[in-house]
């Protein structure tokens, strides 16, 4: 196979994670190893940056800042939830690629991002423009198919399980059999994050908090919820609940959602915890309900990131470049778990079309019959993903994160109206 000589473009899309920048660092580090790659560019704010020709020179960044990406939260290139809506948008993307000789495109993102990458790749093929497109998985929701797990997931459940233990200590001090403590976590369509809270339980201590976990996979039953809360408060000083924001009722309707939707048509969620508090507080006399919402904190808590997660995110970035250099395209990097007793992980590839716009639900067999707790199969799956701590440098007691110079690449095309 003849070498494809040209430039790299990297983008980040969707909600950030504690390790999305580690994947970016992996791409940059590996791209620097290959002579056929001439320049390494980043697009600011995902596809929006491509449309507006807002590109930066990543090869000019200091190695110190590239290394710092591995422990930095947020999305260093900026992100977006913009949907390429019309043919003119796709044509503009290819126009920018041609103008800057982009031959390798790496897009770090979730379901919708992989769909965008897939469509860009197909258009390039239709136009006979040689382009290799590789997706890099990213989502704290862990709901991408074809991969054992996604970079970002291990860190968010490490953080949430720690929060559960910390809040439980506070609840233990304050509760007198009358306190219901609710933690609302992210998870639109799948309960992977809420399920991860089960890692807070000590081995052989089934009554440890969280006492109840409410998942989108299990329709919410109000009567059962009230019975469970009463039962727990008879036994414990407090009842601690973890609920996913995407909790649905028996008709499949969100327990709490705004009428507004995002660019991809997804409902704006938030409020499941408050809805539970209202139900419980209105039906169980004398109970005090408190709701905690980690919100964006859970996906940006880099100081509590999993070392395993960081290393695998970096590895996924490296693997994307290696795959493209080997001639692969229209693929997403996947993480493959080994079949030995000791946890191992390596990378693979899956067609972008298999990943785009698909959702991987939490397996029902990993949820106990009560529908509000997780069994050993889930714990065995999730436990290895939260192992290890990341050393984050501090200055005067405050963490120090990467700060890219973002040297702009000269624009050569007319402006484009988004």
RODO-2510 file (C-alpha; in nm, 4 decimals, decimal comma):
residues 418
     n   res          X          Y          Z
     1     x     0,0000     0,0000     0,0000
     2     x     0,1357     0,3430    -0,0991
     3     x     0,1903     0,5821     0,1871
     4     x    -0,0707     0,8539     0,2234
     5     x     0,1150     1,1787     0,2802
     6     x    -0,0680     1,4739     0,4283
     7     x    -0,1901     1,6451     0,7398
     8     x    -0,3826     1,5313     1,0469
     9     x    -0,6907     1,7025     1,1867
    10     x    -0,8203     1,6189     1,5339
    11     x    -1,1543     1,7264     1,6824
    12     x    -1,3397     1,6783     2,0097
    13     x    -1,7167     1,6716     2,0341
    14     x    -1,9991     1,6321     2,2842
    15     x    -1,9721     1,6513     2,6609
    16     x    -1,6144     1,6496     2,7951
    17     x    -1,4801     1,3825     3,0286
    18     x    -1,1947     1,3713     3,2766
    19     x    -0,9848     1,1824     3,0182
    20     x    -1,0885     1,3136     2,6738
    21     x    -0,7653     1,5149     2,6588
    22     x    -0,5626     1,2016     2,7262
    23     x    -0,6924     1,0649     2,3944
    24     x    -0,5892     1,3906     2,2265
    25     x    -0,2424     1,3543     2,3792
    26     x    -0,2225     0,9970     2,2494
    27     x    -0,3091     1,1065     1,8956
    28     x    -0,0512     1,3857     1,8963
    29     x     0,2222     1,1681     2,0468
    30     x     0,1715     0,8892     1,7928
    31     x     0,1280     1,1224     1,4940
    32     x     0,4693     1,2732     1,5627
    33     x     0,6225     0,9305     1,4989
    34     x     0,5212     0,9042     1,1319
    35     x     0,7004     1,0812     0,8474
    36     x     0,4000     1,0710     0,6127
    37     x     0,2171     1,2992     0,8557
    38     x     0,3358     1,6494     0,7767
    39     x     0,1284     1,8720     1,0059
    40     x    -0,0931     1,8044     1,3071
    41     x    -0,3897     2,0371     1,3334
    42     x    -0,6739     2,0672     1,5818
    43     x    -1,0186     2,2031     1,5032
    44     x    -1,1611     2,4401     1,7625
    45     x    -1,5069     2,3365     1,8835
    46     x    -1,5471     2,0239     1,6749
    47     x    -1,7195     2,0465     1,3381
    48     x    -1,7965     2,4134     1,4018
    49     x    -1,4251     2,4821     1,3847
    50     x    -1,4018     2,2979     1,0530
    51     x    -1,6907     2,4940     0,9024
    52     x    -1,5358     2,8206     1,0177
    53     x    -1,1806     2,7101     0,9305
    54     x    -1,0709     2,7657     1,2905
    55     x    -0,7698     2,5366     1,3030
    56     x    -0,4674     2,5385     1,5324
    57     x    -0,1173     2,3941     1,5001
    58     x    -0,0848     2,1170     1,7596
    59     x     0,2716     2,0249     1,6603
    60     x     0,3865     2,3684     1,7778
    61     x     0,2615     2,3091     2,1323
    62     x     0,5265     2,2395     2,3957
    63     x     0,5787     1,8806     2,5001
    64     x     0,5135     1,9904     2,8573
    65     x     0,1609     2,0989     2,7668
    66     x     0,0986     1,7869     2,5587
    67     x     0,1955     1,5722     2,8577
    68     x    -0,0247     1,7854     3,0844
    69     x    -0,3250     1,6993     2,8676
    70     x    -0,3213     1,3527     3,0261
    71     x    -0,4355     1,4927     3,3624
    72     x    -0,6457     1,7870     3,2397
    73     x    -1,0285     1,7926     3,2331
    74     x    -1,2548     1,9647     2,9826
    75     x    -1,1896     1,9516     2,6081
    76     x    -0,8670     2,1361     2,5278
    77     x    -0,9733     2,1993     2,1681
    78     x    -1,3215     2,3075     2,2656
    79     x    -1,6270     2,1028     2,1821
    80     x    -1,9740     2,1420     2,0345
    81     x    -2,3103     1,9759     1,9906
    82     x    -2,3570     2,1151     1,6408
    83     x    -2,5244     1,8868     1,3889
    84     x    -2,4221     1,9064     1,0261
    85     x    -2,7697     1,9715     0,8881
    86     x    -2,7419     2,0352     0,5163
    87     x    -2,5407     1,9163     0,2210
    88     x    -2,3639     2,2517     0,2073
    89     x    -2,2210     2,1837     0,5558
    90     x    -2,0681     1,8551     0,4430
    91     x    -1,9381     2,0119     0,1222
    92     x    -1,7751     2,2859     0,3304
    93     x    -1,6019     2,0279     0,5506
    94     x    -1,4464     1,8623     0,2447
    95     x    -1,3526     2,2018     0,1043
    96     x    -1,1607     2,2823     0,4235
    97     x    -0,9954     1,9391     0,4227
    98     x    -0,8780     1,9856     0,0640
    99     x    -0,7545     2,3411     0,1294
   100     x    -0,5349     2,2181     0,4159
   101     x    -0,4451     1,8774     0,2706
   102     x    -0,6157     1,6932     0,5568
   103     x    -0,5714     1,3228     0,4877
   104     x    -0,6221     1,1882     0,8399
   105     x    -0,9232     1,2891     1,0482
   106     x    -0,9646     1,1756     1,4090
   107     x    -1,2868     1,2609     1,5898
   108     x    -1,3083     1,2035     1,9648
   109     x    -1,6694     1,1709     2,0713
   110     x    -1,9781     0,9657     2,1439
   111     x    -2,2720     0,8287     1,9444
   112     x    -2,3603     1,1412     1,7469
   113     x    -1,9948     1,2290     1,6863
   114     x    -1,9244     0,8893     1,5325
   115     x    -2,2251     0,9393     1,3051
   116     x    -2,0798     1,2734     1,1924
   117     x    -1,7410     1,1121     1,1239
   118     x    -1,9094     0,8335     0,9279
   119     x    -2,0962     1,0798     0,7045
   120     x    -1,7848     1,2899     0,6396
   121     x    -1,5943     0,9766     0,5401
   122     x    -1,8649     0,8600     0,3022
   123     x    -1,8795     1,1995     0,1294
   124     x    -1,5019     1,1982     0,0827
   125     x    -1,5285     0,8563    -0,0812
   126     x    -1,8077     0,9748    -0,3104
   127     x    -1,5905     1,2647    -0,4240
   128     x    -1,2822     1,0483    -0,4696
   129     x    -1,0876     1,2375    -0,2025
   130     x    -0,8506     1,0054    -0,0195
   131     x    -0,9182     1,0508     0,3502
   132     x    -0,8816     0,8144     0,6437
   133     x    -1,1321     0,8696     0,9221
   134     x    -1,1007     0,7045     1,2626
   135     x    -1,3298     0,7698     1,5581
   136     x    -1,2020     0,7649     1,9144
   137     x    -1,4655     0,6680     2,1738
   138     x    -1,5579     0,9131     2,4475
   139     x    -1,8520     0,9245     2,6828
   140     x    -1,9006     0,8994     3,0554
   141     x    -2,2346     0,7311     2,9782
   142     x    -2,0560     0,4126     2,8618
   143     x    -2,3367     0,3522     2,6127
   144     x    -2,1385     0,3063     2,2887
   145     x    -2,1852    -0,0359     2,1278
   146     x    -1,8984    -0,2499     1,9985
   147     x    -1,6603    -0,1544     2,2807
   148     x    -1,6331    -0,3182     2,6230
   149     x    -1,6330     0,0251     2,7850
   150     x    -1,5584     0,3848     2,6925
   151     x    -1,2830     0,6211     2,8049
   152     x    -1,4339     0,8533     3,0650
   153     x    -1,6561     0,5939     3,2283
   154     x    -1,4051     0,4541     3,4773
   155     x    -1,3263     0,8018     3,6083
   156     x    -1,6859     0,9117     3,6520
   157     x    -1,7847     0,6027     3,8501
   158     x    -1,4685     0,6279     4,0586
   159     x    -1,5748     0,9827     4,1459
   160     x    -1,9419     0,8969     4,2068
   161     x    -1,8645     0,5965     4,4280
   162     x    -1,6333     0,8201     4,6319
   163     x    -1,9056     1,0849     4,6602
   164     x    -2,1517     0,8209     4,7811
   165     x    -1,9169     0,7232     5,0641
   166     x    -1,8493     1,0853     5,1582
   167     x    -2,2159     1,1843     5,1596
   168     x    -2,3024     0,8664     5,3506
   169     x    -2,0652     0,9712     5,6296
   170     x    -2,2479     1,3043     5,6534
   171     x    -2,5866     1,1317     5,6453
   172     x    -2,4807     0,8905     5,9185
   173     x    -2,4015     1,1860     6,1418
   174     x    -2,7240     1,3741     6,0701
   175     x    -2,9877     1,1068     6,0197
   176     x    -3,2217     0,9737     6,2882
   177     x    -3,4264     0,7366     6,0761
   178     x    -3,5854     1,0330     5,9037
   179     x    -3,3400     1,1372     5,6316
   180     x    -3,3607     1,0500     5,2612
   181     x    -3,0511     1,1564     5,0688
   182     x    -3,0763     1,1554     4,6894
   183     x    -2,7837     1,1876     4,4472
   184     x    -2,8825     1,2531     4,0857
   185     x    -2,6232     1,1448     3,8298
   186     x    -2,5973     1,1677     3,4530
   187     x    -2,7270     0,8947     3,2250
   188     x    -2,9821     0,9805     2,9567
   189     x    -3,0692     0,6435     2,8137
   190     x    -2,8634     0,3956     3,0129
   191     x    -2,7870     0,3519     3,3808
   192     x    -2,4154     0,2754     3,3664
   193     x    -2,3151     0,5706     3,5863
   194     x    -2,5847     0,5163     3,8487
   195     x    -2,4945     0,1475     3,8563
   196     x    -2,1328     0,2423     3,9222
   197     x    -2,2371     0,3882     4,2571
   198     x    -2,2703     0,0273     4,3759
   199     x    -1,8898     0,0160     4,3923
   200     x    -1,9172     0,2244     4,7099
   201     x    -2,0475    -0,0809     4,8962
   202     x    -1,7923    -0,2763     5,0940
   203     x    -1,7593    -0,6434     5,0145
   204     x    -1,9998    -0,8544     5,2209
   205     x    -2,1832    -0,5439     5,3486
   206     x    -2,5104    -0,5528     5,1498
   207     x    -2,6729    -0,2830     5,3664
   208     x    -2,4069    -0,0247     5,2823
   209     x    -2,5252     0,2788     5,0866
   210     x    -2,6394     0,3395     4,8233
   211     x    -2,9516     0,1633     4,9479
   212     x    -3,1480     0,2153     4,6263
   213     x    -3,0289     0,2711     4,2685
   214     x    -3,2807     0,3854     4,0080
   215     x    -3,1889     0,3113     3,6465
   216     x    -3,3442     0,4024     3,3081
   217     x    -3,3519     0,0290     3,2267
   218     x    -3,6039    -0,0365     3,5068
   219     x    -3,9377     0,1552     3,4864
   220     x    -3,9945     0,3581     3,8022
   221     x    -4,2637     0,2194     4,0330
   222     x    -4,3750     0,4837     4,2834
   223     x    -4,5512     0,2453     4,5198
   224     x    -4,2512     0,0137     4,5370
   225     x    -4,0186     0,3105     4,5900
   226     x    -4,2177     0,4297     4,8920
   227     x    -4,2262     0,0793     5,0405
   228     x    -3,8500     0,0416     4,9943
   229     x    -3,7730     0,3777     5,1536
   230     x    -3,9926     0,3010     5,4577
   231     x    -3,8264    -0,0379     5,4988
   232     x    -3,4769     0,1096     5,4876
   233     x    -3,5592     0,3924     5,7314
   234     x    -3,6801     0,1363     5,9840
   235     x    -3,3383    -0,0267     5,9687
   236     x    -3,0989     0,2632     5,9068
   237     x    -3,0465     0,6228     6,0195
   238     x    -3,0893     0,7339     5,6610
   239     x    -3,1823     0,6098     5,3148
   240     x    -2,9390     0,6967     5,0387
   241     x    -3,0632     0,6870     4,6793
   242     x    -2,8733     0,7256     4,3522
   243     x    -3,0919     0,8050     4,0513
   244     x    -3,0033     0,8457     3,6844
   245     x    -3,1353     1,1627     3,5195
   246     x    -3,2952     0,9493     3,2466
   247     x    -3,5299     0,7612     3,4813
   248     x    -3,8548     0,6692     3,3047
   249     x    -4,2000     0,5564     3,4142
   250     x    -4,3885     0,2471     3,2981
   251     x    -4,4985     0,4300     2,9820
   252     x    -4,1417     0,5168     2,8880
   253     x    -4,1773     0,8850     2,9724
   254     x    -3,8987     1,0665     3,1557
   255     x    -3,9821     1,1243     3,5209
   256     x    -3,8325     1,4720     3,4760
   257     x    -3,7427     1,6511     3,1505
   258     x    -3,7683     1,9954     2,9937
   259     x    -3,9606     2,0559     2,6737
   260     x    -3,6405     2,1882     2,5151
   261     x    -3,4130     1,9626     2,3087
   262     x    -3,0545     1,9925     2,1891
   263     x    -2,9275     2,0065     1,8301
   264     x    -2,9588     1,6285     1,7985
   265     x    -3,3176     1,6200     1,9293
   266     x    -3,2300     1,4884     2,2753
   267     x    -3,4488     1,6021     2,5658
   268     x    -3,2860     1,8334     2,8186
   269     x    -3,2812     1,6243     3,1345
   270     x    -3,2379     1,7121     3,4994
   271     x    -3,4717     1,7010     3,7944
   272     x    -3,5192     1,3283     3,8537
   273     x    -3,3759     1,3732     4,2035
   274     x    -3,6156     1,6563     4,2813
   275     x    -3,9058     1,4506     4,1450
   276     x    -3,8167     1,1621     4,3789
   277     x    -3,7832     1,4018     4,6715
   278     x    -4,1296     1,5423     4,6016
   279     x    -4,2843     1,1938     4,5807
   280     x    -4,1164     1,0711     4,8989
   281     x    -4,1660     1,3908     5,0969
   282     x    -4,5346     1,4078     5,0055
   283     x    -4,6091     1,0491     5,0985
   284     x    -4,3946     0,9667     5,4012
   285     x    -4,4669     1,1993     5,6967
   286     x    -4,1738     1,3368     5,8942
   287     x    -3,9120     1,2549     5,6338
   288     x    -3,6493     1,5107     5,5329
   289     x    -3,5330     1,4832     5,1710
   290     x    -3,2055     1,6265     5,0470
   291     x    -3,0966     1,6258     4,6833
   292     x    -2,7372     1,6539     4,5597
   293     x    -2,6579     1,7026     4,1909
   294     x    -2,2916     1,6608     4,0968
   295     x    -2,3878     1,7814     3,7488
   296     x    -2,0876     1,8827     3,5394
   297     x    -1,8544     1,8115     3,8317
   298     x    -1,8833     1,4368     3,7772
   299     x    -1,7391     1,4574     3,4255
   300     x    -1,4681     1,7118     3,5057
   301     x    -1,3282     1,5699     3,8304
   302     x    -0,9795     1,5042     3,6933
   303     x    -0,8277     1,5060     4,0426
   304     x    -1,0316     1,1923     4,1148
   305     x    -0,9708     1,0252     3,7776
   306     x    -0,8928     0,6571     3,7377
   307     x    -0,5354     0,5890     3,6289
   308     x    -0,6610     0,2906     3,4304
   309     x    -0,9036     0,5192     3,2487
   310     x    -0,6362     0,7771     3,1654
   311     x    -0,3985     0,5137     3,0308
   312     x    -0,6667     0,3510     2,8183
   313     x    -0,7832     0,6874     2,6800
   314     x    -0,4237     0,7658     2,5763
   315     x    -0,3913     0,4177     2,4265
   316     x    -0,7103     0,4690     2,2233
   317     x    -0,5650     0,7876     2,0733
   318     x    -0,2409     0,6119     1,9808
   319     x    -0,4340     0,3207     1,8284
   320     x    -0,6393     0,5556     1,6100
   321     x    -0,3264     0,6921     1,4438
   322     x    -0,1725     0,3460     1,4053
   323     x    -0,4915     0,2202     1,2385
   324     x    -0,5063     0,5109     0,9952
   325     x    -0,1380     0,4732     0,9027
   326     x    -0,2085     0,1041     0,8357
   327     x    -0,4750     0,2038     0,5853
   328     x    -0,7866     0,1668     0,8017
   329     x    -1,0768     0,4087     0,7662
   330     x    -1,4459     0,4312     0,8594
   331     x    -1,3643     0,2694     1,1947
   332     x    -1,3863     0,3534     1,5626
   333     x    -1,1252     0,2355     1,8092
   334     x    -1,2689    -0,0089     2,0617
   335     x    -1,1467    -0,1315     2,3986
   336     x    -1,1332    -0,5096     2,4298
   337     x    -1,1186    -0,6822     2,7674
   338     x    -0,8992    -0,9872     2,8048
   339     x    -1,0485    -1,3198     2,9145
   340     x    -0,8003    -1,3886     3,1944
   341     x    -0,8717    -1,3558     3,5668
   342     x    -0,6402    -1,0556     3,5868
   343     x    -0,7804    -0,7541     3,4005
   344     x    -0,6173    -0,6634     3,0706
   345     x    -0,7276    -0,4357     2,7888
   346     x    -0,6232    -0,3945     2,4277
   347     x    -0,7663    -0,2020     2,1344
   348     x    -0,9665    -0,3147     1,8339
   349     x    -1,1715    -0,1538     1,5576
   350     x    -1,5422    -0,1445     1,4748
   351     x    -1,7185     0,0057     1,1698
   352     x    -1,8390     0,3596     1,2365
   353     x    -2,1769     0,2640     1,0915
   354     x    -2,2190     0,0026     1,3681
   355     x    -2,1622     0,2642     1,6368
   356     x    -2,3404     0,5712     1,5015
   357     x    -2,6632     0,6628     1,6830
   358     x    -2,6801     0,3324     1,8738
   359     x    -2,7196     0,2855     2,2490
   360     x    -2,5752     0,0067     2,4654
   361     x    -2,7999    -0,0571     2,7623
   362     x    -2,6978    -0,1985     3,0970
   363     x    -2,7587    -0,5775     3,0773
   364     x    -3,0682    -0,6767     3,2743
   365     x    -2,8895    -0,9827     3,4112
   366     x    -2,6435    -0,7509     3,5908
   367     x    -2,9288    -0,5949     3,7888
   368     x    -3,0694    -0,7828     4,0880
   369     x    -3,4327    -0,8928     4,0877
   370     x    -3,5255    -0,6020     4,3135
   371     x    -3,4380    -0,3672     4,0255
   372     x    -3,2561    -0,1282     4,2602
   373     x    -2,9197    -0,2945     4,3198
   374     x    -2,6377    -0,4475     4,1176
   375     x    -2,5095    -0,8036     4,1306
   376     x    -2,1596    -0,9512     4,1205
   377     x    -2,1494    -0,9576     3,7390
   378     x    -2,1636    -0,5804     3,7194
   379     x    -1,9180    -0,5355     4,0057
   380     x    -1,6718    -0,7715     3,8376
   381     x    -1,7089    -0,5694     3,5173
   382     x    -1,6740    -0,2236     3,6718
   383     x    -1,4196    -0,2741     3,9499
   384     x    -1,1068    -0,2892     3,7281
   385     x    -1,2020     0,0344     3,5522
   386     x    -1,1588     0,2533     3,8614
   387     x    -0,8172     0,1272     3,9674
   388     x    -0,5233     0,3596     4,0262
   389     x    -0,4889     0,7272     4,1100
   390     x    -0,3580     1,0048     3,8889
   391     x    -0,0921     1,2413     4,0196
   392     x    -0,2009     1,5946     3,9309
   393     x     0,0561     1,8715     3,9844
   394     x    -0,0475     2,1537     4,2183
   395     x     0,0560     2,5147     4,2566
   396     x    -0,0149     2,6756     4,5950
   397     x    -0,2539     2,3922     4,6698
   398     x    -0,4537     2,4242     4,3466
   399     x    -0,4345     2,1745     4,0551
   400     x    -0,2498     2,2836     3,7414
   401     x    -0,3953     2,1827     3,4050
   402     x    -0,2794     2,2110     3,0436
   403     x    -0,3107     2,5452     2,8688
   404     x    -0,2526     2,5246     2,4947
   405     x    -0,1081     2,8209     2,3046
   406     x    -0,3505     2,7533     2,0160
   407     x    -0,1377     2,8985     1,7394
   408     x    -0,3842     2,9604     1,4555
   409     x    -0,3473     2,8119     1,1100
   410     x    -0,3956     3,0733     0,8376
   411     x    -0,7394     3,0719     0,6775
   412     x    -0,7389     3,0376     0,2998
   413     x    -1,1108     3,0087     0,2201
   414     x    -1,3970     3,2594     0,2156
   415     x    -1,5973     3,2825     0,5404
   416     x    -1,8854     3,0378     0,5816
   417     x    -2,2197     3,1219     0,7415
   418     x    -2,3176     2,8619     1,0025
***
